[in-house]
């Protein structure tokens, strides 16, 4: 029976069911995405209390670094969509193959982003930043680049698990990562625990270490899942590039969209840096606050992709209880 012929009470019940499923999946995904911004906010607070000049270095470095990470998140979004579709179609082994194809692609993106991060200082000079600001920001950006492959491993594996409707591991990894990052940043920025005071570079090393820890930790979780044989996560694949064509193509549009969005904010930050280090520091604080609802929306989008991809495979069928009586008919 078409939806327009279903009585209103049953449509409301159906809507509540779909909304509940979406929220249960979206809540931990939103925490995972928002955790990326929370990590930056904590670093901003720690570095900002250490030195306004160091905060300017930190803020300048994160303008292109965040652009790269956000673009990478978009490029990998095809993983969650095709995994959810394979799960809904009952192709459990294909889910693992999707992940195995995504890992080399994630590492490739991470290495390219890392190489791009080494060009921070000349890029900042070209955009009109002062020599001191360009040198300090370039050093921080280079250190952040070392963690790009680890970050992409986290994103790829997190999307795979979300496609399996298992977003909790990614959320737990992000929460633990934030706690560890806060401790490491406090030690490395200020020089506690016997470490030298490194300022903004210290916060970058903390973030890099945590990103590798989250990425490798989530990969180990996926590898050692109790039902790993069901998903064939340990089966080798030899067509990681040609076989991942669909998931890569699905990510291109999202990557461009998120990249352009992040690039607009980065451009504003470069303008602020041309004014003064203090203006750039103030912009960095404000950007962290406005980025929270943005990343929450990205998390909701990921959960929606899972909810859409799974029924489209034809595996979801809803069963409704229809009251008996004249004029009522059960759907076929």
Order of alpha helices (4+ residues) and beta strands (2+ residues): alpha-alpha-alpha-alpha-alpha-alpha-alpha-alpha-alpha-alpha-alpha-alpha
